[in-house]
Amino acid sequence: MKKKKENIKTTNKRLQELIEVVKQADENKLSVLMPTLEDMVFLENQIEEIKTKEHFVCNPRNPKQIKKTDAHGMYLKLKQSYNNSLKIVLMALRGIETEINDGLDDFMEQFKNL
């Protein structure tokens, strides 16, 4: 029960952090992005929990034979869902100027008018 309460506190804290990031960028988009932010926090918790599980199992009779567990498949699916949610948030906040310029935007600009 104590662990569940700590999880809820951590979840609420993380959600508040994400909400603050969106508010600083564009408060008008917060209501639209709120369900995605909630999903992201849920997925983060699930990913952390599934990281503790075994992802691969060795055959004791044949150590060269390794099988992926269900946890591995779930981890990949959860990460993909999380990355998709992150892309949605980043695209919605695209207008934010960042200090880091990795050159990708400049590169993509070349192909914009083709």
Secondary structure, DSSP 8 states (H G I E B T S, - for coil): -HHHHHHHHHHHHHHHHHHHHHHHHHGGGHHHHHHHHHHHHHHHHHHHHHTTS--EEE-SS-TT-EEE-HHHHHHHHHHHHHHHHHHHHHHHTTT---S---SHHHHHHHTTT-
